[in-house]
Amino acid sequence: MPDNSYLLLTPGPLSTTKRVKAAMLRDWCTWDDDYNELVQAIRRKLVQLAGSNMEDYTAVLMQGSGTFCVESVIGTAIPENGKLLVLTNGAYGQRIAQMARMLRIETMVLDAGEVAPVDVARLEEELKHDPDITHIAVVHTETTTGMLNPIADVGKVAKAYGKCFIVDAMSSFGGIALDVAALDIDFLISSANKCIQGVPGFGFILAKKEVLAGCKGQARSLSLDLYDQWNTMEKQNGKWRFTSPTHVVHAFYVALQELEEEGGIAVREARYRQNQRTLIEGMKHLGFMPLLDEQHQSPIITSFYYPESSLFTFKEFYARLKREGFVIYPGKITTMDTFRIGNIGEVYPDDMKRLVEAIEKNIFW
């Protein structure tokens, strides 16, 4: 059991190690060379984690939550006369569309509902008939449900039509092996408090240098100007434009070290998948059914239907599990009653076994 009063079984923030927590006990000066070298080391490590042949890519760190980073990409990468097509099947794809519209960007949404993968065939049809579309955005792991979207297929179509390809990999990068260059992704976005197992406070963008360099002057926000953030970090050896979350940055550096020590992304993904297999087997034994088919299920978070009982309430279920030392997530899907259990963070199959035992002990319906 970690030194929290409960284990976070959520898609982030998530449970972290004592080493990551302890890393935040040191104070740093944002102007100091030691700190800026730390930032540069993080940027290099992120690019290395993203796959092979990454010499054309760079990493940019951005203050705020993952949503801030998504908005920095949407608001910087798309020019005034650009048009964004968003493939959606959950709340986080819809959020991309919402922020684009608020930024006065012409936006089209192809919605596949909430329990099916994004529709690649519909994407190709739209691109055939609408040459004005310049950018394609999709969420890799839609944590509304736990859906794993086919980004390789989306990317092939986007590139066949010469479009800029944006991937929200918020809840997948570091926990699912992928090769950013091989997938020809132009912008990939993630956050410190997800599969790298750091804490909240900043996110990061992996971008093609040439594409990012072409975004100069396009940003619709000062603080979220992705080009200027990158340009400053490049020219001033890791310096952020505005005050950075220094303690969180150091914790993230330690989290990256822990990822390396664990054996890298492939090994961490294997642990997450084993967490999920253990969870699903135990939950099915208790009568709980997962929302998604196995072929579409990511190893990040799992949605389950409510039990068929009028006595069941999520509020009571949540409270009982919290007293047992586990915090789970409410459902986010709009058409069915579900709850979610995260499989990522400093969590292991034995933790999933203990959770299932706690659920069995607290069945009250």
N, C-alpha and C positions, 0 to 999 in steps of 0.2 A: 504494500500500500504506500503511495507517495505521501509526502508530508502535508498534503492538503487534507481537509476534512472529508473530501470526496474526490472520486475519479471523474474527470470530465470525459464523457462519451459523446462528444459534439464534434462538428466539423471545423472547429477553431473559433475562439481560443481553445486550446486543448491542454492536456496534462503534459508538463515538461519535467525534465530531470532536475535534480538538486544542483548539478553543475551549471545548467542554464540559468537557474534562479540566482545562484551565487555570483554569476558574472555581472549581475546588475548592482552589486555592492560597491563597485569602483566608480568614481567620478572621472569624467573626461572633459577636456577642453576641445571645442569644435575647431579651433584654429591650430591645434598642436599637430606636429608632423606625425607623432605616434598614432593619433586617432585617424588622421587622414590616410595613413598607410593601411590601417585596419579596414577602412572603407574600400580602398583599392583592392585589397586582398579578397574581400567579399565579392566585389565585382568580377574579379578574375575567376574565383571559384564557381560563381553562378554560371558563367559562360562555359566553363569546363563541364559542369553538371548537365548542360543542355544537349550534349551529344558530341558527335565527331565533326570535323571540318567546320569549326565554329569561328574561323578567323574573320569572317565577314560580319560577325555579331558583336554587340556590346551590351553591357548591363547598366541600367540606370536605377538608382534607389530614389524613392519618393515618399515623403512624410505622409502619415495618415493611414486609414484603413485600405483594404484592397479596392474598395469602391472608388477611393480617391485616385488610385492608380489607373483603374479602368477609365475614369473620366479624363485623366490626363492624356491617355492615348486617343480617346474619341475626340477630345477637344483640340488636340494638336495634329493628329495624323490626317484628318479629313479637311481638305481645303474648302474655301467658301462655296465653290461650285461643285463640291463632291456630293455623292449620294451613298448612303449606307444601307446595306441589306443585312438584317439581323435574323439568324436562324434561332428560334426559341422553342423550348419545351419545359419552361419553368420560370420561376420568379427572377432568376439572375439574368437570363437572356432578356426578359422583359425590362429589367432595370437598365440594361444597355440601351435599349430602344428609348426608354424614358429620358435618360440623360442626353441622348443625341437630339431628341426633339426639343428639350429645354435649351439646348445650345443652338437651336434654329438650324439644325442639319436636316436636310431632306432624308427621310428614313422610311424604309419598307420592312415589314415584319412577315416572315414565313413561320407561322406557328403550327407545331405538330401536336398540340395538346400537351398533356402532362405525363403520359405514361408510354410514349413512343419516342424513338430517336428522332432527331431532326431529319427533315426530308430532303435528301440530296438530289433526288430526281426533280422535285419542284424547284430547287435552286437552279439547276441547269436550264429548266424551262424559262425561268425568269430572266436569266442572263442572256438567253437567246433573243428575247424580245425587248430587253431594256438595256441598251448600251450606255445609258447614263449612270448606271451603278458603277461606283469606283472602289468600294470597300465592302468586304464580307466579314462579319463578326459572328462568333459562335462560342458557347461555353463548353469546355471539355467535359468536366464533371458537374452536372447540374444537381447541386445539393438540395434542391427542392424535393427531389425523390431519391437521389443516388444514381441517376442515369449517367452512363458513360456514352458520350456522343462520338460518332465516327469522324473525328477531325481529319484523318488521312484522306477519306473520301471527299470531305468538304474542300480540303485544300487542293486536291487534284482538279476539281471542277473550277474553283476560284482561279487557279493559275492557268488553266486552259483558256480562260477568258481574260487573262491579264489583269486580275483584280488584286488589290492589297488585302492580305489575309491576316485577320486579328483573332487571336485565341485567348479567351479568359480561362487560364489554367489555375485559377485561384486555389482550388482544393485538390489539385492533382500533381502539380509540379513538385518533384522531390519524393513523391509517393507512387508514381506510375512512370515507368521508364518510357521516354520518348526522345526522339532526335529532332530538334528544332530545325536544323538546316536541311535534313532529309525531307522533312515535311514542308519545307519552303515557307515557313511562317515568317511574316514580316514583323509582327509585334506579339509577344507572349507576355501575359500579365499574371503575377502571383503575389503572395503576401508572406510576411515573416512568420505568422502564427498558424501556418497550416502544416504541410507535410515535412517541411524542414525542421519543425518542432521548436521554433522560437516563440517569442511573445509578441503581442500586438504593439503597433506603433509605426510601422512603415511597410511598404510593399516594394516590388521591383518589376522592371520591365526588361525583357530581352528583346532587342531590336536589331534589324539589319542596319548597319552603319549608314549605308548609302541612302536607304529610305528615310531614316531619321534625319540625316543631314538635309534632306529636301524639305523638311517640315519647318525650317526657319521662318519665323514671322507668322505662322498659321494659328498659333495658340489663341484660344478664346478666354484664357485666364492667365493672370500673372503667376500665381502660386503653383498652378498645375501645368505650367509650360514645360512639357517634356523635353523639347529641344534645348531650351535654355538650361534646364537642370543637367542634362547630359553634357552640354558644351562647357558649363562651369566645372563639372567634375573632371572632364578631360583636361582642361587648361590649368586647373588649380589643384591637381593631384588629389582628387577625392573630396574636395570641399563642396559642401551643400550650399545652395544659395541662401537658405534661411535656416534657422535653428533646427538641428537634427535631433532625433531621440537617441542620444548617445548611449544610455544604458541598454536600450533595446538593441542597438547596433552591436554592442559587444556581446550580448546574449546570443544574438543571431550568429556571430562568428563562432562562438562555442558550439552552437547547435550544428553548424556546418562541419565542425571537427567531429562531433559525435556521429553524424551521418557517414563520414568517411570511415570512422572506427567500426561502425556497424557492418560495413562492407559495401556501401554505396546504395544507390536507388533501387537496384534490382533486389538486393537483400531486404531492404525496408519494404518494398512492395510485397515480397513473399510473406513477410510478417503480417502486414495489413490484410492480405488475402487469407492467411490462416486465422487471423482474428475473426474475420467475417464468416468463414466456413464454420468455425466453432460456434459463433453466435447463431447463425441460421439453423444449424443442426439442433442446438439446444432449444431455440424458440419454437421450431416446428414440433419438437417433442412435447412442448407445453401447449400446443394448439395454435400458436401464432403463425400467420402466413405473411411472407414478404410481398410487398406491392409489385415489384418488378420481376420479369423473367430473368433467369440467371444470365442469359446471353447479353442483356443490356445493363447488368448491375455492375457498378464500379466497386472497388474495395474500400471506398472512402466512408460512406454512410449508407445505412440500410433503413428503408421505410417498411413498417409493418402495419397491417390493418388492425383496427380496434377489434377486440374479441366481441363476439355476437352476444352481448349481454347488456341489458338496460341498466345494470348495476355499475358497469364500468364507467369511470370518469378519469380522464387523463390527469387532472389536478391531484386526485388522490393517489393514483399510480405513481406519479412523479414524486410526490411527497414521501411515499413509503420507500421508494428506491433511494431517495436522497438520504433518508435516515440510515439506510444500509450502506451508504458510502458511494453512491453512483448518481451522476446527473446525466439525464438523457434530454432529448430535444422534442418539442411538440411537432406535429405535422405541419407542412406548409402547402400541401396540395389543396386545391379549392373544391374538388368534386367528391372527395372521399375522406372518411375519418381515418387518419393515420398518425403514427408517432415515428420518430427517427432515433436510431442509435448509431453513434459514430464509432468507427473502427480504427481511427488514427491517433497519433500522439504517443506518449510513453505508456503504451497499452500493449498487453501480451495475451496470448490465448488463455492463460490461466485466469486473467482478469475477466475474460468473457465467460468462462466456466463459473466463476464466482457470481457474476451478474445473473446468469440463468438460475443459479441456485437461489439467489435473493428474490428473483421474480416468482419462482415456484413457491417460496416461503410466504410471499405476500399476495397471493391470489385471493382476492376478496369478492369476486363476482360469481 
